[in-house]
Amino acid sequence: MNKPGLSRRDFVNGCALSLAAGSTISPLDAIAQNMLDPAALPSDYYPPVKQGMRGSHDGSFEVAHDMRDGKRWSAVDAGDPTYDLVVVGGGLSGLSAAYFYRKQHGPDARILILDNHDDFGGHAKRNEFWHDGEMYLVNGGTLNVEAPQQYNSAAAGLLWELGIDRARYFEKNRKMFSRYREMGLKGSMFFDRETFGNEQLVVGYGSDPFDEFIAKTPLSEEVKRDAVRLYSDKKDYFPGLSSDEIRDKLAHISYRDYVTDVVGCHPDVVRLFDSSQLGIFVTAMDAIPAIYCREMGYPGFDGLNLDEVPVDQLAHEPGGQHGRENTERAESGDPDMYFPDGNATIARLLVRSFLPDAVPGSSVEDVVSAKLDYSLLDRNDNKIRIRLNSTVVNVAHVSDEQVETNYVLGDRAYSVKSKAVVMACWNNVIPHICHEFSDRQREALLYGQKSPLVYTGVLFSNWKSFADAGISSVSAPGGYHPSIGLPPSLELGEYQTSRDPDKPIVVRMSCYFNEPGLSRREQHRVGRSRMLATPFSTFEHHIRDQLSRILGPTGFDDERDILGITVNRWPHGYTYSYNPLFDPDEWAFTTTSERPAIIGRQRLGRIAIANADAAASPHTDAAIGEAFRAVNELMSSS
Ligand SMILES: Cc1cc2nc3c(=O)[nH]c(=O)nc-3n(C[C@H](O)[C@H](O)[C@H](O)COP(=O)(O)OP(=O)(O)OC[C@H]3O[C@@H](n4cnc5c(N)ncnc54)[C@H](O)[C@@H]3O)c2cc1C
């Protein structure tokens, strides 16, 4: 039906189509006759360069919200042959599911991947800025391969098969952060007048001795004294309690309450840690158990009579806190790996493995700079097709051997049939798409709330203002963007992050939406609504305002120095992981099969469930590992 080269843009532009000498038909007739594939993309389609509001961009979520609110569509046959596998969700989990399925079933397996966004990769998206013929990259979401040594074997194997060789990577990229240090740049903390009364940038956060750093801040003498005490005291705040009893106490008190009520510090001391934990938990400090902070190396625990958790216990298991909290454990292997576009590199490598013509090149190094041809993603003759802008609204068995999947693309619904489906979309979407689950499974799938966070890339014409301030990153507790910084200094093939402060660079900024005082799940839910109601203009105002206040004294001029802004909003961001302040201890600290993620991910006939949510772990290796499990479950059921 699809003629290569005929595109949706042709349709939109209303061009007539030449079929054979002397005969033309209108695009509408072509669609009616199944000759024009509505999913085909024009050859100049290239979403990574789009700026403004990205992430869950306008047009990507409205159909899903209508579906949640009860809207139903009647679908027409898409005209595709029956697939072996349909994958719902084109994130790292969905792409990995296609990879594993093809590996198991052979290169002739016919697979369709459907995703509601205009680009593949799910959270693992890239933002591309161009200036004077040069490309500048930043991750739009999924940032890094965190603690690669701890990757589950399915994920570690997949990265290796895709050509990601850690030894080769680190040969070039060991200095990704130390390069800034060698230039004399340090971390810093910005105290804004709205939160702290006085406005001041204090350099040396994280590098200078804490008491020297804190002495330079505009904090009151009482706060300074308490902060130093928190770092230096080796007091046993729970005398007479056993290690297990102390662990239990720390699991059921927030770090905020531990610092203020147990250690007895001024509440402003807690603010100092706001920006560092938000990137991990997204909630306010009142929803983070003290035990998680202890495992991550936060201060205040040195005098406690606590035994260490055995190294590697639960290291790969879902259900814990954010993941690799135990700093010592996480740092025991290779450091985290960063690519210039984050884990979008992995998504691109996966797509290259199915559709080499669409992603030219042959190595990890060249995939970073490859110009991807999106018009080749969904061609008739592909064994694996990736169909973007397509929101799945219904998945149902039509027999024991066949499943029908309906999706909305543009203003029409289409249906395709397959022998099996992998749901690699979010857990709390699944019950709205598929109505065959038991009440128990449905409830389990709906349990978690994904966290709302925003990653922004700002293309600077130069970064002299950072260099002149002597900083590479800024923690801004209380600020709209609590975290601001230069990207890791990387080199992959022809791509190199700017090493010259006179040259452009993409500055990373992140912000988080939460609501102190509520449970973790409620903080995420309320924060998400606020995020979705926040227009680009508000983000832009805060970006310009914050950068001007922090870097203005060293010469930054937002009108002159900002060349581009991309705000990636992720209302459904990190996977929900369990938290003993609000969830049963067993969910947080054991591998019990009573965890909602485990109940929720059970295969249903020819439908298996992947996605990081199925592991209750917000990590790339969880996304890949769950894809591996889901594909294996289908194999064992056939
Ligand atoms: C801002 C951010 C930063 C992160 N940083 C890191 C990091 O540094 N390291 C790390 O390991 N992890 C990180 N993560 C976690 C990240 O979620 C995982 O690493 C991984 O990318 C998740 O992949 P996934 O395929 O499971 O889910 P997703 O990437 O969410 O992909 C699921 C896809 O399914 C689509 N979908 C949902 N419903 C439908 C439907 N009805 N029809 C069609 N498609 C649908 C979604 O829109 C999405 O595109 C980060 C996450 C976020 C949001």
The ligand as a Tripos MOL2 file, in Angstrom:
@<TRIPOS>MOLECULE
LIG
   53    58     1     0     0
SMALL
NO_CHARGES

@<TRIPOS>ATOM
      1 C1         13.9450   13.2540   32.9820 C.3       1 LIG1
      2 C2         14.3410   11.8100   33.1910 C.ar      1 LIG1
      3 C3         15.6680   11.4940   33.4250 C.ar      1 LIG1
      4 C4         16.0410   10.1700   33.6140 C.ar      1 LIG1
      5 N1         17.3640    9.8870   33.8040 N.ar      1 LIG1
      6 C5         17.7510    8.6000   33.9350 C.ar      1 LIG1
      7 C6         19.1270    8.2690   34.0330 C.ar      1 LIG1
      8 O1         19.9890    9.1370   34.0320 O.2       1 LIG1
      9 N2         19.4790    6.9630   34.1120 N.ar      1 LIG1
     10 C7         18.5460    5.9710   34.1110 C.ar      1 LIG1
     11 O2         18.9100    4.7910   34.1800 O.2       1 LIG1
     12 N3         17.2360    6.2600   34.0210 N.ar      1 LIG1
     13 C8         16.8150    7.5370   33.9310 C.ar      1 LIG1
     14 N4         15.4820    7.8350   33.7980 N.ar      1 LIG1
     15 C9         14.5020    6.7450   33.8850 C.3       1 LIG1
     16 C10        13.9690    6.2920   32.5350 C.3       1 LIG1
     17 O3         12.5790    6.2790   32.7150 O.3       1 LIG1
     18 C11        14.4620    4.9020   32.1580 C.3       1 LIG1
     19 O4         15.8580    4.8270   32.1860 O.3       1 LIG1
     20 C12        14.0360    4.4640   30.7540 C.3       1 LIG1
     21 O5         14.3610    5.4230   29.7840 O.3       1 LIG1
     22 C13        12.5640    4.1000   30.7250 C.3       1 LIG1
     23 O6         12.2690    3.4490   29.5150 O.3       1 LIG1
     24 P1         10.8750    2.7720   29.2820 P.3       1 LIG1
     25 O7         10.8390    2.3130   27.8880 O.co2     1 LIG1
     26 O8         10.6150    1.8010   30.3710 O.co2     1 LIG1
     27 O9          9.7870    3.9460   29.4940 O.3       1 LIG1
     28 P2          9.5540    5.2530   28.6530 P.3       1 LIG1
     29 O10        10.8170    5.8510   28.2510 O.co2     1 LIG1
     30 O11         8.6100    6.0720   29.4650 O.co2     1 LIG1
     31 O12         8.8280    4.7560   27.3290 O.3       1 LIG1
     32 C14         7.4720    4.3760   27.2940 C.3       1 LIG1
     33 C15         6.8570    4.9460   26.0580 C.3       1 LIG1
     34 O13         5.5160    4.4460   25.9370 O.3       1 LIG1
     35 C16         4.7280    5.5070   25.4610 C.3       1 LIG1
     36 N5          3.3060    5.2660   25.6770 N.ar      1 LIG1
     37 C17         2.6100    5.3880   26.8280 C.ar      1 LIG1
     38 N6          1.3100    5.1280   26.5900 N.ar      1 LIG1
     39 C18         1.1950    4.8610   25.2810 C.ar      1 LIG1
     40 C19         0.0940    4.5430   24.4380 C.ar      1 LIG1
     41 N7         -1.1450    4.4250   24.9270 N.pl3     1 LIG1
     42 N8          0.3250    4.3760   23.1260 N.ar      1 LIG1
     43 C20         1.5740    4.4710   22.6080 C.ar      1 LIG1
     44 N9          2.6420    4.7600   23.3700 N.ar      1 LIG1
     45 C21         2.4560    4.9540   24.6880 C.ar      1 LIG1
     46 C22         5.2630    6.6700   26.2670 C.3       1 LIG1
     47 O14         4.8130    7.9100   25.7880 O.3       1 LIG1
     48 C23         6.7350    6.4650   26.1100 C.3       1 LIG1
     49 O15         7.1970    7.0480   24.9240 O.3       1 LIG1
     50 C24        15.0700    9.1430   33.5930 C.ar      1 LIG1
     51 C25        13.7210    9.4820   33.3820 C.ar      1 LIG1
     52 C26        13.3630   10.7990   33.1820 C.ar      1 LIG1
     53 C27        11.9190   11.1320   32.9400 C.3       1 LIG1
@<TRIPOS>BOND
     1     1     2 1
     2     2     3 ar
     3     2    52 ar
     4     3     4 ar
     5     4     5 ar
     6     4    50 ar
     7     5     6 ar
     8     6     7 ar
     9     6    13 1
    10     7     8 2
    11     7     9 ar
    12     9    10 ar
    13    10    11 2
    14    10    12 ar
    15    12    13 ar
    16    13    14 ar
    17    14    15 1
    18    14    50 ar
    19    15    16 1
    20    16    17 1
    21    16    18 1
    22    18    19 1
    23    18    20 1
    24    20    21 1
    25    20    22 1
    26    22    23 1
    27    23    24 1
    28    24    25 2
    29    24    26 1
    30    24    27 1
    31    27    28 1
    32    28    29 2
    33    28    30 1
    34    28    31 1
    35    31    32 1
    36    32    33 1
    37    33    34 1
    38    33    48 1
    39    34    35 1
    40    35    36 1
    41    35    46 1
    42    36    37 ar
    43    36    45 ar
    44    37    38 ar
    45    38    39 ar
    46    39    40 ar
    47    39    45 ar
    48    40    41 1
    49    40    42 ar
    50    42    43 ar
    51    43    44 ar
    52    44    45 ar
    53    46    47 1
    54    46    48 1
    55    48    49 1
    56    50    51 ar
    57    51    52 ar
    58    52    53 1
@<TRIPOS>SUBSTRUCTURE
     1 LIG1         1 GROUP 0 **** ****
